Amino acid sequence: MFVKICGITNEDDALLAVAMGADAVGFVFAPSTRQVSAQVVYDITRRLPPEILTVGVFKDDLPDRIFDIVSKSGVKAVQLHGHEPVSTVAALADNVRWIIKAVAAGSREARIANQFGTDLILVDAPEAGSGTVFDWSLTDQIPSGIRLILAGGLTPENVAEAVNYVNPWGVDVSSGVESAPGKKDAIKLRRFIANARAAAPPEDPTSGLNEFPYDWADE
């Protein structure tokens, strides 16, 4: 079970998430109460273990701006959380190894999620970033053959139920493990990661989708 902790704003929280067992940490470069600068993120990413996937979150930015921030911040992956067309993903793919495309549950983008040129698809609530739970049955509209990362209002209390219902490849959380906006809570982090992993079904060795797609430490 891939676990991403998003909305990281400081080094202490990044190291805490890693210590608790997170596979990835996300930094928001889009307008948000959790928005951080490329320099702040660079100072954090250079301190993290190489096996941790560091993700920059963008919304409807031009590829050139994304490339510039990726270069300055040192993140390994890009998460596109707007209405970016397939052409944007294609433009980024030449220079960014890992791309996560976020789609809103129930949207047209969700139904054509296998056409974005990446198999890492994050499914969020229709009001992205709102921290609200959506109807998990909407994930049935996501095409097969992708790695579905479930987001949207997840907490330590509901993540096991969500994993049991959706059977995602991974989960993503931000506000659900915070004590205040932009400040992670150690107890919530530990419980979230433990509950998500405990609810995950055994891996099916015949399905490559259950495997991590890449070695995040591979440069």
C-alpha positions in Angstrom: 0.0 0.0 0.0 1.6 3.2 -1.2 1.1 6.1 1.3 1.6 9.7 0.4 1.5 12.5 2.9 0.7 15.8 1.2 0.7 19.4 2.2 4.1 19.3 3.9 5.3 22.8 4.8 8.4 22.2 7.0 11.3 19.8 7.5 10.1 18.5 10.8 6.9 17.2 9.3 8.6 15.7 6.3 11.0 13.8 8.5 8.1 12.8 10.8 6.1 11.4 7.8 9.2 9.4 6.7 9.8 8.1 10.2 6.2 6.9 10.4 6.6 4.9 7.2 5.3 7.2 4.4 6.4 6.3 0.8 6.0 9.8 -0.5 5.7 13.4 0.7 4.0 16.2 -1.2 4.7 19.9 -1.4 2.0 22.3 -2.7 3.2 24.9 -5.2 -0.3 25.8 -6.3 -2.2 28.6 -4.4 -3.1 27.2 -1.0 -2.8 27.7 2.7 -0.1 25.1 2.5 1.8 26.6 -0.4 5.6 26.6 -0.1 8.4 28.0 -2.1 10.9 26.0 -4.3 13.8 27.1 -2.0 12.0 25.8 1.2 11.3 22.5 -0.5 14.9 22.2 -1.8 16.1 22.6 1.8 13.8 19.7 2.8 14.2 17.3 -0.1 18.0 17.3 0.2 17.6 15.9 3.7 15.3 13.1 2.9 16.3 9.4 2.1 16.6 8.7 -1.6 13.9 6.0 -1.5 11.2 8.6 -0.6 9.2 10.0 -3.5 9.1 13.8 -3.3 6.1 15.3 -5.2 5.4 18.8 -6.3 1.7 19.7 -6.6 0.7 22.1 -9.4 -2.6 23.3 -10.7 -3.0 24.5 -14.3 0.5 25.7 -14.7 2.5 25.9 -17.9 5.1 23.2 -18.4 8.0 25.7 -18.4 7.0 27.0 -15.0 6.7 23.4 -13.7 10.1 22.5 -15.1 11.6 25.5 -13.4 10.2 24.7 -10.0 11.0 21.1 -10.2 14.6 22.0 -11.0 14.9 24.5 -8.1 13.1 22.4 -5.5 14.6 19.0 -6.2 11.3 17.1 -6.3 11.2 13.8 -8.2 7.6 13.8 -9.2 4.9 16.1 -10.4 1.2 16.0 -9.4 -1.1 17.8 -11.7 -4.2 18.9 -9.7 -6.0 21.0 -12.3 -7.6 20.5 -15.6 -4.4 19.9 -17.5 -4.8 18.4 -21.0 -3.1 15.3 -22.2 -0.6 17.5 -24.1 0.7 19.0 -20.8 1.4 15.5 -19.4 3.2 14.6 -22.6 5.3 17.8 -22.5 6.3 17.1 -18.9 7.1 13.4 -19.5 10.2 14.2 -21.4 11.8 15.7 -18.4 9.9 14.5 -15.3 10.1 10.8 -14.6 7.0 10.4 -12.5 3.7 12.2 -13.1 0.6 11.8 -11.0 -2.6 13.1 -12.7 -5.3 14.1 -10.3 -8.9 13.7 -11.4 -12.2 14.6 -9.7 -14.4 11.7 -8.9 -17.4 11.5 -11.3 -15.8 13.8 -13.9 -15.1 13.2 -17.6 -11.4 13.2 -16.8 -11.9 10.4 -14.3 -13.6 8.3 -17.0 -10.7 8.8 -19.5 -8.0 8.6 -16.8 -6.1 5.9 -18.9 -5.6 8.5 -21.7 -3.3 10.9 -19.8 0.0 9.0 -20.5 0.6 8.1 -16.9 -0.7 5.1 -14.9 -0.5 7.0 -11.6 -4.0 8.5 -11.2 -5.1 10.3 -8.0 -8.9 10.4 -7.5 -10.1 13.3 -5.3 -13.4 14.8 -4.3 -15.1 17.0 -6.8 -14.1 19.9 -4.7 -10.4 19.1 -4.8 -8.4 19.9 -1.7 -11.6 20.4 0.4 -10.9 17.6 2.7 -14.3 16.1 2.2 -15.2 12.5 1.6 -16.9 11.6 -1.7 -19.0 8.7 -2.8 -16.4 6.0 -3.2 -18.6 4.1 -5.7 -17.6 6.8 -8.2 -14.1 5.1 -8.4 -15.9 2.3 -10.4 -15.8 4.8 -13.3 -12.0 4.8 -13.4 -10.6 2.6 -16.2 -8.7 -0.5 -15.4 -5.0 -0.8 -15.8 -4.0 2.2 -13.7 -2.6 2.7 -10.2 -5.4 4.4 -8.4 -4.4 6.7 -5.5 -7.4 7.5 -3.3 -7.7 11.0 -1.7 -10.5 13.2 -0.5 -11.3 13.5 3.2 -9.3 10.5 4.4 -8.5 10.3 8.1 -7.1 7.6 10.5 -10.7 6.8 11.3 -12.0 6.1 7.8 -9.0 5.1 5.8 -9.4 1.3 6.5 -13.0 1.4 5.4 -11.9 3.3 2.3 -9.2 0.8 1.4 -11.6 -2.1 2.0 -14.2 -0.5 -0.3 -12.1 0.9 -3.1 -9.0 -1.4 -3.0 -6.7 1.4 -4.3 -3.1 1.0 -5.1 -2.3 3.9 -2.7 -3.8 6.6 -0.5 -3.1 10.3 -0.1 -3.8 12.5 2.9 -3.2 16.1 3.9 -5.7 17.8 6.3 -6.8 14.4 7.8 -3.5 14.1 9.7 -3.0 17.7 10.8 -3.4 19.4 14.1 -3.7 22.8 12.3 -3.4 23.8 8.6 0.1 22.9 7.4 1.1 21.2 10.7 1.1 17.4 10.8 0.1 15.5 14.0 2.4 12.6 14.9 -0.3 10.4 16.4 -2.7 10.9 13.5 0.1 10.2 11.0 1.1 7.0 12.8 -2.5 5.8 13.0 -3.3 6.7 9.4 -0.3 4.8 7.9 -0.9 1.8 10.2 -4.6 1.6 9.5 -4.1 1.9 5.7 -1.5 -0.8 5.6 -3.4 -3.1 7.9 -6.5 -2.9 5.6 -4.6 -3.5 2.4 -5.2 -6.9 0.9 -2.3 -9.3 0.2 -0.5 -8.5 -3.0 -1.5 -10.6 -6.0 1.8 -11.7 -7.5 0.2 -12.1 -10.9 -0.8 -8.4 -11.0 2.0 -5.9 -11.7 -0.4 -3.2 -10.5 0.2 -4.3 -6.9 3.9 -3.6 -7.3 5.5 -0.2 -6.9 6.0 0.8 -10.5 9.5 2.2 -10.1 12.4 2.4 -7.7 12.0 5.9 -6.4 15.7 6.0 -5.5 16.7 5.3 -9.1 18.0 8.5 -10.5 
